[in-house]
Amino acid sequence: LAALLNESTDRRTRATTNAFVERILESAQRFRSAECEQSLTLAIAMLPPPQLVSDVLQPLLREVGERWHRGEFAISQERLVSTIVRRHVGLMLDTYDRNARRAPIVFATLPGERHELGLLASAMMCASRGFKTHYLGPDLPPAEIARFAREVNAAAVALSVVLQDRAADAPAQLGELVSHLPAETAVWLGGSAARDLPREQLPARCVVLADGAELEQRLEMLPA
């Protein structure tokens, strides 16, 4: 009976999160920014940050990107959704960060990588767990990321690699980054292109995270 109840609860939860995604996509299809805002705000109010990221933000952004590539979304519709997501997730990050007391983590992307929304969502999730997040944004030189990480005594540097055509440059850039970091600073890689990086070419300290669950596991390994 307990198993059936859990299964029923899981189905209802999936239906709810899918409804948020579909509602936002439908609103964007009709260029209704206020309705997009309303649906995302409701999702933020109802869901804990990890579930918000894994069940709403990630599938939403993935579907928006796929619709744009298929020609089903105009650039303006893609920007409508991404701007709303960036604003609301940024506000959540700021709110959580005011009370952060755990180890600092630096978030950025390497040169040429402009996709940042997944990284921003991950930063917000870490901030919700009490970690001090320093969000630098996209397209930074490795030496500058390392310099900032040293200044704030970061326990980890989290990077997003999404563009396949930038992945070829990533091993060398990561090597430069690691050479400027203290030995105890971890380097975490996420994003769709990160999973395809050749592990043998990555510096030993770099770890590719498969998903948000693995990110949460890594957070538990950091010092308080």
Secondary structure, DSSP 8 states (H G I E B T S, - for coil): -HHHHHHHHHHHHHHHHHHHHHHHHHHHHTT-HHHHHHHHHHHHHHS-HHHIIIIIIHHHHHHHHHHHHTTSS-HHHHHHHHHHHHHHHHHHHHHHHTT--EEEEEEE--TT----HHHHHHHHHHHHTTEEEEEEES---HHHHHHHHHHTT-SEEEEE---HHHHTTHHHHHHHHHHTS-TT-EEEEESTTGGGS-GGGS-TTEEE--SHHHHHHHHHHS--
